[in-house]
């Protein structure tokens, strides 16, 4: 039996919030048809490329949804002790990491430009994955006894 430290849950909450804010900002600029200010010089090329949308849906909206799901799961686990929240935090970041690897590849080798907002998203996805690795190493029980800072 092990204890899930509240600091780890807060880590998920903070990182997911940063990712959500970043992806939501890109989603809003997409729908406003505005190029976000950019320090790297490549944001316009990246955010207006053919890879920035899936059909009519901006990839940033998919990212915002991803971060919101993790944020909500972490909050529900922290507040309500919802066992499903741990499972979301444990498994969903793998999808985020794989997506980030793909989009970093596109920036580096296909588009040839870098978007700072996309790099923030890649960093937050990677950090969430690192947190998930820590959770993977923790035993999980299915009887609902895994309340915050209690034995799991």
CORNOR-V307347 format. One record per pair of residues at least 4 apart in sequence whose ideal C-beta (glycine too) atoms are under 6 Angstrom apart, sorted by the first residue. I is the first residue (numbers start at 1). GAP is how many residues later the second one is. Records with the same first field share a line. If there is no record, write none. Layout:
BEGIN
I->GAP ; GAP
END
This chain:
BEGIN
1->150
2->136 ; 137 ; 150
4->148
6->142 ; 143
9->65 ; 69
11->120
12->4 ; 62 ; 77 ; 119
13->61
15->109 ; 112 ; 113
16->51 ; 54 ; 55
17->54
18->106
19->48 ; 102 ; 105
20->4 ; 44 ; 47 ; 48 ; 51
22->95 ; 98 ; 99
23->37 ; 40 ; 41 ; 44 ; 98
24->40
26->34 ; 91
27->31 ; 33 ; 34 ; 37
28->4
29->5 ; 7
30->28
35->9
36->7
38->5
39->77
40->74 ; 76
42->4 ; 71 ; 72 ; 73
43->4 ; 72
44->4
45->66 ; 68
46->61 ; 65 ; 67 ; 69 ; 72
47->5
49->62
51->55
52->7
53->5
57->4
63->58
66->30
70->22
73->12 ; 15 ; 16
74->15
75->4
76->4 ; 6 ; 9
77->5 ; 8 ; 9
78->70
81->66
83->61 ; 63
86->4
88->4
89->46
90->42 ; 45
93->35 ; 36 ; 39
96->29 ; 32
97->28 ; 32
100->22 ; 25
104->18
105->4
106->4 ; 5
107->4 ; 7
141->4 ; 5 ; 11
146->6
END
